[in-house]
Amino acid sequence: MNKNQIGWIGQTYVMFKLAEEGLFSLDLPPEMDFDLITSLNEKIEIKTSTIHIEKRNYILKNKNKNVKKTNPCTREYWAFGNNGTFNKKRDRKCDFFIFVCLDRKYKVKKTFIVPKKIIGERRIISIPKEFKQKSYNAFSLKEYENKWDLIKTKEIHTSL
């Protein structure tokens, strides 16, 4: 599956979840600086990623620099790009970022609803599968998991 198809999975999922919260949302053209706008005029940027699995062998050495032992380690995480250039940060004009985390079979495992001020101009956002150790780039996103209530909802009435 290519990155556009993966993005479509995330966007469709978010639109469904917003509808469950009582919000209608509109998909915007790619040239806009965010993906959706809600019926409450909230601007949302959606980022979707499949899980990354990184396997490493760490070599532990003693004081004499002799190999003491090797320590195999597996790190599982989701990585999201904010589409900035190499030397330039990107300041998106959205109110919220929604990070949709997929497994290898493209099933939603986690979702983080994060106010834009928390993300700021970061170019890369990395979310660990488990928040066991502190990651400088995870910057406390754990508290935003499934926080759909952050996007204020109100009942929408239409008359025919």
C-alpha positions as CSV (number, residue, x, y, z in Angstrom):
1,M,0.0,0.0,0.0
2,N,1.4,3.4,-0.8
3,K,1.5,6.5,1.5
4,N,-1.6,8.1,-0.2
5,Q,-3.6,5.0,0.5
6,I,-2.4,4.8,4.1
7,G,-3.3,8.5,4.5
8,W,-6.8,7.9,3.1
9,I,-7.3,5.1,5.7
10,G,-6.4,7.6,8.5
11,Q,-8.6,10.4,7.0
12,T,-11.6,8.2,6.6
13,Y,-11.2,6.9,10.2
14,V,-11.0,10.5,11.6
15,M,-14.1,11.6,9.6
16,F,-16.0,8.6,11.0
17,K,-14.9,9.3,14.6
18,L,-15.7,13.0,14.3
19,A,-19.2,12.0,13.1
20,E,-19.6,9.8,16.2
21,E,-18.7,12.9,18.3
22,G,-21.5,14.9,16.5
23,L,-19.2,16.8,14.1
24,F,-19.5,17.0,10.4
25,S,-16.2,17.4,8.5
26,L,-15.2,18.5,5.0
27,D,-12.2,17.0,3.2
28,L,-10.1,19.8,1.7
29,P,-8.0,19.9,-1.5
30,P,-4.3,18.9,-1.1
31,E,-3.1,22.5,-1.6
32,M,-4.7,23.5,1.7
33,D,-2.5,23.6,4.8
34,F,-4.7,21.1,6.7
35,D,-6.8,18.1,5.7
36,L,-10.3,18.7,7.3
37,I,-12.4,21.5,8.6
38,T,-15.2,20.7,11.0
39,S,-18.7,22.1,11.4
40,L,-17.3,24.1,14.3
41,N,-14.6,25.6,12.1
42,E,-11.8,23.5,13.7
43,K,-9.0,23.0,11.3
44,I,-7.5,19.5,11.5
45,E,-4.3,18.0,10.0
46,I,-4.3,14.2,9.9
47,K,-1.1,12.2,10.0
48,T,-1.2,8.4,9.5
49,S,1.6,5.9,9.9
50,T,2.1,2.1,10.0
51,I,4.3,0.8,12.8
52,H,8.0,0.8,12.4
53,I,10.0,-2.1,14.0
54,E,13.7,-1.4,14.6
55,K,15.9,-4.2,15.7
56,R,19.4,-3.5,17.1
57,N,22.1,-5.2,19.0
58,Y,23.7,-3.0,21.5
59,I,27.3,-3.9,22.5
60,L,28.0,-3.2,26.2
61,K,31.7,-2.8,27.0
62,N,33.5,-2.8,30.3
63,K,36.0,-0.2,31.5
64,N,38.8,-1.9,29.5
65,K,36.7,-1.6,26.3
66,N,36.3,-5.4,26.1
67,V,33.0,-6.6,25.0
68,K,31.0,-7.5,28.0
69,K,27.8,-8.7,26.2
70,T,25.5,-7.8,23.4
71,N,22.0,-6.7,24.2
72,P,19.4,-7.2,21.5
73,C,16.7,-4.6,21.5
74,T,13.5,-4.1,19.5
75,R,12.0,-0.7,19.3
76,E,8.4,-0.3,17.9
77,Y,7.1,3.2,17.1
78,W,5.1,5.3,14.7
79,A,6.8,8.1,12.8
80,F,5.0,11.1,11.3
81,G,6.5,13.9,9.1
82,N,5.3,17.4,9.2
83,N,6.4,18.0,5.6
84,G,9.0,20.7,6.4
85,T,12.1,21.0,4.3
86,F,15.5,19.9,5.5
87,N,16.5,23.2,7.0
88,K,13.0,24.8,7.5
89,K,10.4,24.0,10.1
90,R,6.7,24.0,9.1
91,D,4.1,26.0,11.0
92,R,0.8,24.6,9.9
93,K,-2.3,26.7,10.1
94,C,-4.4,24.0,11.9
95,D,-6.0,23.8,15.3
96,F,-5.3,20.1,15.9
97,F,-3.1,17.3,14.7
98,I,-4.6,13.9,14.8
99,F,-2.1,11.0,14.6
100,V,-3.5,7.7,13.5
101,C,-1.3,4.7,14.3
102,L,-1.8,1.6,12.2
103,D,-0.5,-1.9,12.6
104,R,1.1,-4.0,9.8
105,K,-2.4,-5.0,8.6
106,Y,-3.6,-1.4,8.5
107,K,-5.8,-1.6,11.5
108,V,-6.1,1.4,13.8
109,K,-4.2,0.7,17.0
110,K,-3.9,4.2,18.6
111,T,-5.1,7.7,17.9
112,F,-3.8,10.9,19.4
113,I,-5.7,14.2,19.2
114,V,-3.1,16.9,19.9
115,P,-3.5,20.7,19.9
116,K,-1.3,22.4,17.4
117,K,0.5,24.4,20.1
118,I,1.9,21.1,21.5
119,I,3.4,20.1,18.1
120,G,4.6,23.5,17.1
121,E,7.0,23.5,14.2
122,R,8.4,20.0,14.7
123,R,9.3,18.2,11.5
124,I,9.3,14.6,12.8
125,I,7.0,13.3,15.5
126,S,7.8,9.8,16.9
127,I,5.3,8.0,19.1
128,P,6.5,4.8,20.8
129,K,4.2,1.7,20.9
130,E,4.6,1.7,24.6
131,F,5.4,4.6,26.8
132,K,7.9,2.8,29.0
133,Q,10.8,5.1,28.7
134,K,10.9,8.8,28.1
135,S,11.5,9.7,24.5
136,Y,12.5,13.3,23.9
137,N,10.4,13.3,20.7
138,A,7.3,11.8,22.3
139,F,7.0,14.9,24.5
140,S,4.2,13.6,26.7
141,L,1.7,12.7,23.9
142,K,0.4,9.8,26.0
143,E,-2.1,12.2,27.6
144,Y,-3.6,12.9,24.2
145,E,-4.5,9.4,23.3
146,N,-8.2,9.1,22.2
147,K,-8.9,12.7,23.5
148,W,-11.7,13.3,21.0
149,D,-13.3,15.6,23.5
150,L,-10.6,18.2,22.9
151,I,-12.3,19.0,19.7
152,K,-15.4,20.8,21.0
153,T,-18.6,19.3,19.9
154,K,-22.1,20.7,19.7
155,E,-25.2,19.2,18.3
156,I,-25.9,20.3,14.7
157,H,-29.5,20.8,13.7
158,T,-30.6,21.1,10.1
159,S,-34.0,22.1,8.9
160,L,-35.5,20.7,5.7
